[in-house]
Amino acid sequence: MTEAEKKTRKSDPLMVQSVAKAFRVLEAFGPQVPSMTLSEIAQQSELDLSAAQRFTHTLHRLGYLDKDPVTRQFSLSIRVLDLAHHYTRSSPLVRQAMPVLQHLSKETEETVNLTMLDRTDIVYVARIQSRHVLSTDVTSGTRIPAFCSSPGRAILSRIMPEQARAIIDASSLTRFTSATEIDPERLMEIIAEVREAGYAACFEELYHGDASIAAPVLGPDGQPVGAVSIATSLVRFSREEVVANFSALIIAAARSISNN
């Protein structure tokens, strides 16, 4: 047992370390490492070879990992999608949001999204893509940093400033484009402006030509549970047109989901 695991067990005696290790194996896979040998899994998941073998074998027998009989490399199986499917079908927020997202998609003919905050990222949990979008890189489950995205800033604008600052301080403030704002003080100013306006708009902070506008979805206690956003392109609209055309619509959509 590593020192970190000993510390976790001491602070949380109910924590089942074997379950945590199994998820470390699953989470080791991703776009950059879609398949791995047993030794690579051990390295990526920071497990010794014997533990990696036991967990990998178990996950393979349960159907969550595939194994190539020739290369003997493991990869995530299609059964992993069951977990995502069960989540989207059982989430009250997704069920509440889908009729609103569908209406917003038809009204604007732009890509609309429902996202949620997870630590320093936002995660796309529902997405209706426009026919105008050529790239399909962003799908349900995609993560992007909260600090430089309109949904992230919309959500951060409705939590306590000290909480928002803690999330920004914990973020990897990477400059994705020349327009990416990475100064923590300026980011806090932007978040305060978003709270005042009721919506957040971001332009080319993640990708060149990208434009998005978002508003927070609130729970019964007034705390943000997600954000609804419209994603479009600066090829289709100017920055001023994005705000003029979509700010009222995105605020109304977020309020409608919040009130359901």
Residue, then its C-alpha position, 0 to 999 in steps of 0.5 A: m500500500t502506498e503512502a497516499e493509500k495509507k493516508t486515505r484509509k486513515s482519513d476515510p476508513l469506509m474507503v474500499q481501496s480495491v474499488a479505487k484501484a479498479f477505477r484507476v485501471l479504467e481511468a488510465f485509458g484515454p484518447q492518448v492511450p486507447s490500448m495498453t499492455l499489462s505492464e503499461i497499465a501497471q505504469q499508467s495506474e501506478l500499481d505493481l504488476s501483480a495488482a495490475q494483473r488481478f484488476t485487469h483480469t477481473l475487469h476483463r472477465l466482467g466485460y469492461l476491458d477487451k483483450d486482443p488475442v494477438t497483441r495481448q493489449f487491453s482496451l476499454s470495451i463497449r460495456v463501459l458505455d452502459l454506465a454513461h447511458h444509465y447516467t443520462r437516462s436516470s439524471p433528473l437534470v438531463r431529463q428536465a433539460m432535453p425538451v428545452l435543448q431541443h426547442l433551443s436547437k430548432e429555434t437557433e439552428e446552432t449547437v446547444n449543450l448541457t454541461m456540469l462542473d466536475r472539479t476544475d472542468i466542465v463536462y458535456v452531458a447532453r449535446i445537440q449538434s448543428r448542421h453548420v458544425l464540421s468538427t465532431d471532436v466534442t461529444s457527450g463526456t468531453r471535458i474542457p477547462a471551466f476557467c476559459s469556457s462560457p459554461g464554466r464561467a457561468i457556473l462559477s459566477r453563481i458560487m461563492p467568490e472564494q469557491a470560484r477562486a479556489i477552482i481557478d487556483a486549482s486549474s492548469l491555466t493554459r493559454f490555448t490561443s492568444a485570446t485565452e485569459i489566464d490571469p486569475e485576477r482578471l478571471m475573477e473580474i470576468i466572473a463578477e461581470v458574468r454574474e451581473a449580466g446573467y450570461a457568459a460569452c467566450f470567443e476564441e479562448l479554446y479554439h480559433g474562430d470559436a464562439s459560445i454563450a452560456a447561462p447557469v442552471l440553478g437548483p432549488d437552493g439557488q446553487p448552480v447545477g449546470a449550464v446551458s450553452i450555444a456554440t457557434s462560429l465567428v465565421r457565421f456571426s460577429r461577437e456583437e451578433v452572438v450576444a445580441n442574437f443569443s443572450a436573451l434566449i440562453i438566459a430564458a432556456a437556463r431559467s426554464i430548466s431551473n424552474n422545472 
